[in-house]
Amino acid sequence: MVSTRPSARQRLLEAADRLFYSEGVHTVGIDKVIQEAGVAKGSLFYNFSGKDDLVAAYLEGRDQRRRDRIARHQQGLKDPIEKLLAIFDALNEAVSAPGYRGCAFANANAEALPGSVEAKALRTFRDWLADTLLALSEEAGFTDAADVAARLGLLYDGAVANSQLDTHPDAVRLAKELASMVLNNSPRTT
């Protein structure tokens, strides 16, 4: 009979994801993650070099899920404008999910030191998002693609913050409407 129980590594990552996201990276200790995962302490150190390594893996998983969500919303779209707006649809899906507590990267980075694994993970995701917005803005033929991408990034960040801080249910919808206005009113070469 084949065991269907997840590996110790997977259980640690799932427990870390639940606990770090709901309670905070800096308030949850390793012992709590180990207990929640139902593994021996040695399993943590066999799979991760320590808490920083576990935090980095947790944030990497969050990053990959966010990228996958965006890709799923862009699937089948050819028009770069539609792909840009689909990023907001993906964000709306995230903020509408039960238990949404804001951006995992920003939350983890709130008390982190410069150069920490949290700061690096935040920078990795933000650079990827900025590059994606810029590439799609260039593909759409905007005269000043960098300016369009910066405006969209600001709207994205505002929607993330407003959805969490003010529990504003329409923040992403409003941000998408404003993004559409930016896209419709920005000069294009094509």
C-alpha positions as CSV (number, residue, x, y, z in Angstrom):
1,M,0.0,0.0,0.0
2,V,1.4,3.4,-1.0
3,S,1.2,6.2,1.6
4,T,-0.7,9.3,0.5
5,R,0.5,11.3,3.5
6,P,2.5,14.4,2.5
7,S,6.2,14.4,3.1
8,A,7.6,16.1,6.2
9,R,8.8,18.9,4.0
10,Q,5.4,19.4,2.5
11,R,3.7,19.4,5.9
12,L,6.2,21.9,7.2
13,L,5.6,24.2,4.2
14,E,1.8,23.9,4.6
15,A,2.0,24.6,8.3
16,A,4.4,27.5,7.7
17,D,2.1,28.9,5.0
18,R,-1.0,28.8,7.3
19,L,0.8,30.1,10.4
20,F,3.1,32.7,8.8
21,Y,0.3,34.2,6.7
22,S,-2.4,34.3,9.5
23,E,-0.2,35.2,12.5
24,G,3.0,36.7,11.0
25,V,6.5,35.5,10.1
26,H,8.0,37.2,13.1
27,T,5.5,36.1,15.7
28,V,5.4,32.4,14.8
29,G,8.3,30.3,16.2
30,I,9.7,27.2,14.7
31,D,8.3,25.0,17.5
32,K,4.8,26.1,16.6
33,V,5.4,25.2,12.9
34,I,6.8,21.8,13.9
35,Q,3.8,21.1,16.2
36,E,1.3,22.2,13.5
37,A,3.0,20.1,10.9
38,G,3.2,17.1,13.2
39,V,6.8,16.3,12.5
40,A,9.9,15.8,14.6
41,K,12.2,18.8,15.2
42,G,14.9,16.9,13.2
43,S,12.6,17.0,10.2
44,L,12.8,20.8,10.1
45,F,16.5,20.8,10.1
46,Y,16.8,17.9,7.7
47,N,14.6,19.9,5.1
48,F,15.6,23.5,6.0
49,S,18.7,25.1,7.4
50,G,16.6,27.1,9.9
51,K,13.7,29.5,10.1
52,D,15.1,31.8,7.5
53,D,15.3,29.0,5.0
54,L,11.7,28.0,5.8
55,V,10.5,31.6,5.5
56,A,12.2,31.9,2.1
57,A,10.5,28.7,0.9
58,Y,7.1,29.9,2.2
59,L,7.5,33.2,0.3
60,E,8.7,31.4,-2.8
61,G,5.6,29.3,-2.7
62,R,3.4,32.4,-2.3
63,D,5.3,34.0,-5.2
64,Q,4.7,31.0,-7.5
65,R,1.0,30.8,-6.6
66,R,0.6,34.5,-7.4
67,R,2.4,34.2,-10.7
68,D,0.3,31.1,-11.6
69,R,-2.9,32.9,-10.7
70,I,-1.9,35.8,-13.0
71,A,-1.0,33.4,-15.8
72,R,-4.3,31.6,-15.4
73,H,-6.2,34.8,-15.8
74,Q,-4.2,35.8,-18.8
75,Q,-4.6,32.4,-20.4
76,G,-6.0,32.6,-23.9
77,L,-5.6,36.4,-24.1
78,K,-3.7,37.8,-27.0
79,D,-4.1,41.5,-26.5
80,P,-1.5,43.0,-24.1
81,I,-4.1,45.5,-22.8
82,E,-6.4,42.6,-21.8
83,K,-3.4,40.8,-20.2
84,L,-2.6,43.9,-18.2
85,L,-6.2,44.2,-17.0
86,A,-6.2,40.4,-16.2
87,I,-3.5,41.1,-13.6
88,F,-6.2,43.0,-11.7
89,D,-8.7,40.1,-12.1
90,A,-6.1,37.8,-10.6
91,L,-5.6,40.2,-7.7
92,N,-9.4,40.4,-7.2
93,E,-9.5,36.6,-6.9
94,A,-6.8,36.8,-4.2
95,V,-8.4,39.6,-2.1
96,S,-11.8,37.9,-2.3
97,A,-10.5,34.6,-0.9
98,P,-11.5,33.7,2.6
99,G,-8.8,34.6,5.1
100,Y,-7.2,37.3,2.9
101,R,-4.8,39.2,5.2
102,G,-2.9,41.3,2.6
103,C,0.3,40.9,0.7
104,A,2.3,38.0,2.2
105,F,5.5,39.7,1.1
106,A,4.7,43.1,2.5
107,N,3.5,41.5,5.8
108,A,6.6,39.5,6.2
109,N,8.8,42.4,5.3
110,A,7.2,44.8,7.7
111,E,9.5,44.0,10.5
112,A,12.4,42.5,8.6
113,L,15.9,43.9,8.3
114,P,17.3,45.1,5.0
115,G,18.8,42.2,3.1
116,S,16.7,39.6,4.9
117,V,15.1,36.7,3.2
118,E,11.8,38.6,3.5
119,A,13.2,41.7,1.9
120,K,14.7,39.6,-0.9
121,A,11.4,37.8,-1.5
122,L,9.5,41.1,-1.7
123,R,12.0,42.5,-4.1
124,T,11.9,39.4,-6.3
125,F,8.1,39.5,-6.6
126,R,8.0,43.3,-7.1
127,D,10.7,43.2,-9.8
128,W,8.8,40.4,-11.6
129,L,5.6,42.4,-11.5
130,A,7.2,45.6,-12.6
131,D,9.0,43.8,-15.4
132,T,5.7,42.1,-16.5
133,L,3.8,45.4,-16.5
134,L,6.6,47.1,-18.5
135,A,6.9,44.3,-21.0
136,L,3.1,44.3,-21.6
137,S,3.0,48.1,-21.8
138,E,5.8,48.0,-24.4
139,E,4.0,45.2,-26.3
140,A,0.9,47.4,-26.4
141,G,2.9,50.1,-28.0
142,F,2.6,52.9,-25.4
143,T,4.8,55.9,-26.2
144,D,6.0,56.0,-22.6
145,A,5.6,52.4,-21.6
146,A,7.6,52.9,-18.4
147,D,5.2,55.6,-17.2
148,V,2.1,53.4,-18.0
149,A,3.7,50.5,-16.1
150,A,4.5,52.7,-13.1
151,R,0.9,54.0,-13.0
152,L,-0.5,50.4,-13.2
153,G,1.9,49.3,-10.5
154,L,0.8,52.1,-8.2
155,L,-2.9,51.2,-8.8
156,Y,-2.1,47.5,-8.0
157,D,-0.3,48.5,-4.8
158,G,-3.1,50.8,-3.8
159,A,-5.7,48.0,-4.4
160,V,-3.6,45.6,-2.3
161,A,-3.3,48.0,0.6
162,N,-6.8,49.2,0.5
163,S,-8.2,45.7,0.4
164,Q,-6.3,44.8,3.5
165,L,-6.1,48.0,5.6
166,D,-9.6,49.3,4.9
167,T,-11.2,45.9,4.1
168,H,-12.5,47.7,1.0
169,P,-14.4,45.1,-1.1
170,D,-14.4,47.2,-4.3
171,A,-10.8,48.4,-4.1
172,V,-9.6,46.1,-6.9
173,R,-12.6,46.7,-9.1
174,L,-12.0,50.5,-8.8
175,A,-8.2,50.0,-9.4
176,K,-9.0,48.0,-12.6
177,E,-11.4,50.8,-13.8
178,L,-8.7,53.4,-13.2
179,A,-6.1,51.1,-14.9
180,S,-8.5,50.9,-17.9
181,M,-8.6,54.7,-18.0
182,V,-4.8,54.9,-17.9
183,L,-4.6,52.4,-20.7
184,N,-7.3,54.1,-22.8
185,N,-5.8,57.6,-22.3
186,S,-2.1,57.0,-22.8
187,P,-0.6,57.7,-26.2
188,R,0.3,54.7,-28.3
189,T,2.6,54.4,-31.3
190,T,0.5,51.6,-32.8
